[in-house]
Amino acid sequence: MLYSEQCTVYCTVYSVRHSIGQSTLIIEMREFGSMTDAEVAAWLESFDTVMTDCDGVLWVGGVAIPGSTEMVDLFRKRGKRMFYLTNNSAKHRRVLKEKLDKLGFNARLEECTNTAFLAGQYLLQENFNKDNLVYVLGQQGLVDELEDVGIKSLPIGPDPVPTDGSWSVDGVPFSLDELDKRVTAVICGFDVHLSWKKIMLAANYAARPNTLFVATNTDERFPLKGDGCKLQGPGTGTMVKPVAMTAGRQPVELGKPSRYMFDIIQKKYPDIQPHRTLMIGDNAATDIAFGKNCGMQTLLVGTGVTKLEEAKQWEGGKQEDQIYVPDIYIDKLGDVINRV
Amino acid sequence: RMTSEVLNPNVSAVIIGFDGGINYWKLMFAASYVHDQSIHFIGTNCDECFIRSGLVLPGTGSMVAAVSTAAGRKPIVLGKPSKFMFEIVQKRHPGIQPERTLMIGDRANTDILLGKNCGLQTLLVGSGVHSLAETRAWEVSEDGEERRMVADFYADKLGDLLDRVKAL
């Protein structure tokens, strides 16, 4: 009796909070440590599906975060369906599955979604003519996922500006006619071989009429691993911006926080209900905003990009920052286990 | 594998100018240095792109934007439309009066805005980036910033003034 009353209270508070119109939406973030056992139990019963970001939630670099594998096992034992999401586009989904398996998460390929996979889905949805080609500013995973759905691209890899002086601000020995007429889509993903010439080519293709312009994601940066490491790794957003600015055009963005990833998964699993789905992430700007954009419940973990202090600042702050405030914050995913 | 030891502790300023050799590693280093707020972060200019033989080429602005995005920090930009260029010239030539100075340019968001920012008279020529049609659209725009890009005068090309002036 007490349990169901608590459950009702939790659900009522939840639904009232989410039925307030956007202009007066007030988000309260609960810290997991402050939740009672009854609230934790009710929370666990309030979702059937779990979508989780990987880096910063399940692992950091190549090492599983303590408690994450046990937590995923617990979700499965409780009958939750698992999905593993990443904004990464450099590798094929099967590489994500291999890493999940290696670190003890036991995933199926269908449970894995990355933005390289989304690129193929998006082009199919736009009825991309398979006789045409894609200009890819990206890496092998993106090319492979496109290939999986029968879409071909121009070669990728290093393409630097020649240093013989033939390329300068006065002009380049390259003409519009040299652009491949078969290219009718440009996809910008993460590309460690980014160069001025590739930005120029991507922009000129994207500036042509009847050409799709897609960005796998626009993550700005990721901290590089290692004690006290101050190196900032430029994210895909840093590559998309120069192309968009030069082309004078904004791309369609596939990755979180856009809801496209959720829509693609829900298309395949139509019984997924957003309000009974938990989105777990470490990056408020991508993961939590994604969860909110799709009407899901959200859990922010402190083992990655966004720290508790930042989330607290947004909580009392501007209306436009409310989309970054999670329902619940927890230091690390594995902390749930002790409470269950 | 890289650690922070690759960052040189003697670097106290990062300047981004036009660089056809831009690559991922340069972005990473520039962003990592300027992530330290005590280091100066300067962009020479923010022209997004420029046109050569019908091709649109990435300008300094797009490279500055890449570093700025990676670092989560905006640079001080020295070039037009920042007033800095006018101020430097005026310091060397103190007799310059803004209201008796004509700024001529082809790019409204750098040249014409520089003129407006410094209280200069402005002339847009149509032989480069922006056009009369675009200017007419900005004239009726709801966006105040766009309306500021409308020059006092427009000529298809600078040389068109010559015939009118010769006769005077």
Chai-1 contact restraints between the chains, C-beta under 6 A:
chainA,res_idxA,chainB,res_idxB,connection_type,confidence,min_distance_angstrom,max_distance_angstrom,comment,restraint_id
A,V161,B,G20,contact,1.0,0.0,6.0,A-B,restraint_1
A,W167,B,G20,contact,1.0,0.0,6.0,A-B,restraint_2
A,G171,B,R52,contact,1.0,0.0,6.0,A-B,restraint_3
A,L176,B,G54,contact,1.0,0.0,6.0,A-B,restraint_4
A,L176,B,L55,contact,1.0,0.0,6.0,A-B,restraint_5
A,V192,B,Y24,contact,1.0,0.0,6.0,A-B,restraint_6
A,L194,B,Y24,contact,1.0,0.0,6.0,A-B,restraint_7
A,S195,B,N23,contact,1.0,0.0,6.0,A-B,restraint_8
A,W196,B,G20,contact,1.0,0.0,6.0,A-B,restraint_9
A,W196,B,I22,contact,1.0,0.0,6.0,A-B,restraint_10
A,W196,B,P58,contact,1.0,0.0,6.0,A-B,restraint_11
A,I199,B,P58,contact,1.0,0.0,6.0,A-B,restraint_12
A,M200,B,L57,contact,1.0,0.0,6.0,A-B,restraint_13
A,M200,B,P58,contact,1.0,0.0,6.0,A-B,restraint_14
A,A203,B,V56,contact,1.0,0.0,6.0,A-B,restraint_15
A,N204,B,L55,contact,1.0,0.0,6.0,A-B,restraint_16
A,A207,B,V56,contact,1.0,0.0,6.0,A-B,restraint_17
A,E220,B,T69,contact,1.0,0.0,6.0,A-B,restraint_18
A,R221,B,A70,contact,1.0,0.0,6.0,A-B,restraint_19
A,G226,B,T3,contact,1.0,0.0,6.0,A-B,restraint_20
A,C229,B,T3,contact,1.0,0.0,6.0,A-B,restraint_21
A,C229,B,S4,contact,1.0,0.0,6.0,A-B,restraint_22
A,K230,B,S4,contact,1.0,0.0,6.0,A-B,restraint_23
A,L231,B,S32,contact,1.0,0.0,6.0,A-B,restraint_24
A,Q232,B,A31,contact,1.0,0.0,6.0,A-B,restraint_25
A,Q232,B,S32,contact,1.0,0.0,6.0,A-B,restraint_26
A,Q232,B,H35,contact,1.0,0.0,6.0,A-B,restraint_27
A,Q232,B,A70,contact,1.0,0.0,6.0,A-B,restraint_28
A,P234,B,L27,contact,1.0,0.0,6.0,A-B,restraint_29
A,P234,B,M28,contact,1.0,0.0,6.0,A-B,restraint_30
A,P234,B,A31,contact,1.0,0.0,6.0,A-B,restraint_31
A,P234,B,A70,contact,1.0,0.0,6.0,A-B,restraint_32
A,G237,B,T69,contact,1.0,0.0,6.0,A-B,restraint_33
A,T238,B,L27,contact,1.0,0.0,6.0,A-B,restraint_34
A,T238,B,A66,contact,1.0,0.0,6.0,A-B,restraint_35
A,T238,B,T69,contact,1.0,0.0,6.0,A-B,restraint_36
A,T238,B,A70,contact,1.0,0.0,6.0,A-B,restraint_37
A,K241,B,A65,contact,1.0,0.0,6.0,A-B,restraint_38
A,K241,B,A66,contact,1.0,0.0,6.0,A-B,restraint_39
A,K241,B,T69,contact,1.0,0.0,6.0,A-B,restraint_40
A,P242,B,P58,contact,1.0,0.0,6.0,A-B,restraint_41
A,P242,B,S62,contact,1.0,0.0,6.0,A-B,restraint_42
A,P242,B,A66,contact,1.0,0.0,6.0,A-B,restraint_43
A,M245,B,E48,contact,1.0,0.0,6.0,A-B,restraint_44
A,M245,B,S62,contact,1.0,0.0,6.0,A-B,restraint_45
A,T246,B,C49,contact,1.0,0.0,6.0,A-B,restraint_46
A,T246,B,V56,contact,1.0,0.0,6.0,A-B,restraint_47
A,T246,B,P58,contact,1.0,0.0,6.0,A-B,restraint_48
A,T246,B,S62,contact,1.0,0.0,6.0,A-B,restraint_49
